[in-house]
Amino acid sequence: MPPRSHELYHWDWIRGVNIETTISESEIAGERAFEGSFGGARMLFGLGPPLAADPPEIRSLRLLNALAPAIHGLRWGRQVHGREIASITCDPDRGFGGAACVGECDALVTTESGVGLMVWTADCVPILLEGPGVVAAIHSGWRGTAADIVGAVVHTFAVDYGVAADQIHAVLGPAISGPQYEVGPDVINALEAVGPDDDAWRLDNRVDLRLFLAGRLRRLGVEPGSIGVIGPCTASTAHLASYRRDGVDAGRQWSLVYRGCSGD
């Protein structure tokens, strides 16, 4: 069992990532999670289970009930390793009640309070963003990273919501680490096309996606002190879900961001 509370994790291979906050560990709906607050948004990173358990519909409903009344709805996408972004807005006739999949997308963005945005991962990188009045949840494996889904979301923040990159807080959750992530030249070539200015994210044929994405966020204009990385390597941590380690039997971690309902 991990420690009960943690300073934000830092490793030598995450240079320049020094967001100043304390991340606590808690239990929500029977699942362990890291959590922290940034600019009025709450960010949570589930820890496991390592093997497949209940489907997203059941787990998300448990989370929704546990987090009420701060939120009254949860939304996630059917992830396809692309760069499609779902903008979640309230339908006055239907509201936001319940937990539901919104269709194919790998990122969700909203300005609505009381609505949680979720992604599901098992080695890919979960990224939660917060800016004035807007939050986002991103699922970024190597394909989404090469498609620059992070850049697409930062652009959406600026163009659709008037939030500049230097106003964003970003936290990257548990994911596979560089030493465990051996890839082929096609992956490296695809990443190099959009990569940070240096190549600290790779060593020979091993790639650290979180280091890559932290560098990409800095290049996009997010302040280094506003980028954080939390959690150990999924592939080498037995209680976390890892597709590379366990294949189709792997579970899924959820990651969740929201602004609570006014007054809650």
N, C-alpha and C positions, 0 to 999 in steps of 0.2 A: 504494500500500500504506500503511495507517495506521502510526503509530509502534508500536514494539514493546512499549511499556508506557505506562500512562496514570494520572495521578491521576484520581479520579472526575470525570467531566465535569460542569461547571456552566455554566449560561447565565443571563443576566439575567432571562429569563422563567421560570426555576425559582427563585423566591424562597423562602427558608426551607428549602431542601433541602440539607442539609449533612452527610450521613453521613460519618464520618471513617474512611476506609479507602483502601487503594491497590488498584486493579484492574490486573491484569497481562493481557497478551495472549499467547496460546499457540496451538499447533496440536494439535488432537485428532482422530484418525482422518482426517487429511488436510484438516480444516476449521479455519479461524481462529476464535478465540473470545476474548471477555473472560471473566475469571474472578476470583472473590474468595471469601473465607470469612467467615462471620458466625455466631458462637455455635456453632461445631462443624459447621455446614452449609456445603457447597460449592455455589456458584452459578456457572453458566456460561451465557454468551449467545453463540450462534453468529453468525457474520458472513457472511451470504449462503448460497448463491450467488444472484446477481441473477436468473438465469433458471432455469426448472424443470430439475431434475436427477433423481437417483434418488429413488424413493418413500420415505416415512417408514420402512417396514419394513426397507429395506436400510440407510439411513443410521443408524437407531437401533441395528441390530445391530453396525455398525462402531463406533459410540460405546460400546456395551456392552463389546465386546471390548477397546477401548482403555482403558476405565476399570476393568476388572477388575484385581485382586480387590476393590477398594473397593466395587463394586456387583455384584450378580448378576442384576438385573432392571431393565427400563425400562418405564414405562407412560405412555401418552398417551391423549387422548380424540379422538373425532370431533367437531370444534368446530362449534357451530351458532349462535353469537352469542347465547347465552342466559345463564342463571345456575345451571345444573345443576352440582352438585359431586359428584365421585366420591371416596368415602373408601376408600382402598386399604389393605386388611388382608390378612394372610397366611392362606391356606388351608393348614392343616397337611398335607392330602393332596396338594396340588399345588405348594406353594411359590411362589416368585417368579421362577423362572428364565426367561430369555429376554426378548424385547422384544415388546410387544403393545399394541394399542388396546383400551380398556376399554368402548367404546361412546360414546354421545352425552354430552358434558359440555364445559364450558369452564373447569373448575377441577378440580384433583386435590389431595387432602390425604392425608398419611400420618404415622404415628408409627414406621413400620418403618425400621430401618437397612438399608443395602445395596440400597435400591430408589430409582431415579431417577424423578422426575416431570418430564414434558416438555410444552411447548406449542409450537405452530408458528405463525409470524406473518410477515406481509408488509405492514406499515404499522400493524396493530393493536398494542396495547401488551402485551408480555409482562411479567408481574409475578411475582417470586419472593419468597415470605415464609418467615421462620424465626422460631420461638418455642421456648421450652424443650420439647424432645422432639417437636416437630412441624414439618413443612415443607409448603409448598403451591406449586403453579404455576398461574397464572391467565392466560387469554387474554381480553383486554378490548378489543374494538372499540367503536364508539359505541353499538351496541345493548346489548352487555353492560355497558358503563359506565352507560347509562341505566337498565338493569335492576338496577344496583347489585350486580354480582357481587362486587366487592371487599368491600362491606358484608356480603354473605352469608358470605364466607369468614372475615372477622374475627369475625362472630357464631359461626360454627362453631368457630373456635379457642377462644372463650370457653366456649360451652355444652358442646361435646363433649370438649374437651381441657383445660379449665381454664386456658387461656392468655389473659391480659388483653391488650388492645390495646397498652398501654404496655410490654409485654414483646416486642413483635414488631419484627423488622427487615424492611424491605421495599425491594426494588430493582426499578426499572422499566427495562427494556432498550430497545434501539433501536426506534424507531417514527416515524411521520410527525410532522413538526413543525407548529406552528400556521401559519406562513407558507405552507405547502404544502397545508393541509387546509381547503379551502373547502367549506362545507356549506349546506344549505337550512334554512329556519326550523323545519321539523319536527324536525331534529336538535338545534338549539339549544333549542327548547322542551322536548324530552325530557330533555336534560341539565340544564336549569335546575330541573327538578322534583326532582332529587336533588343538585344542585350544591353546591360549597363556598359559604362565606358571601360571598365577593366574586366579581367577574366577571373577574378577571385572566386567566382561561383562554381568553377570547375577545376578538377584535378584529373588530368588524363581523360579517362572515359567515365568519370563519376561527376554527377551534377548535384548541386545544392539548390533546389528550387526556392527555398525561403531566402537564401542569400541573394539569389538572382532577383527575386521580386522586391526585396528591400532596396536593392540598388536601382531597380526600375522606378520604384516610387520616388526615390530621391531625385532621379533624373527628370521625373515628371513635375517636380517642384514641391513635393511634400517635405517638410522640414525633417532632418535626421532625428531630432529630438522628439518627433511626433510619430515615429515608427517603432513598433515593438514586436518582439517575437516571443511567444510563450509556448512552453511544453517541449518534451523530449522527442526523440525520433520514434515514429510510430512502428517502424519495422523492427527495431531492436528493443522495444518496450512491451513486455508480454501482456500487460493489461490494456493496451491500446489496439485498435483495429488496424490491420495492415493487409492490403491486397497482395502486395509483393511477397509477404511471408506466408499467408494462408489461402491465397487464391479465392475461389468462389465461396469458400466457407467464411471469409472475413466479415466481421460486423461493420458497422458504420458509426463514426463520431458525428454528432451534430454540433454546429456552431450557430449562435443566435445573437442578434442585436435588436434592440428596441428602445424607444423613448416611452416612458410610462404615460398612462392616461393622466390628464390634468387633474391634480388634486389627490392622486393615488401615491 
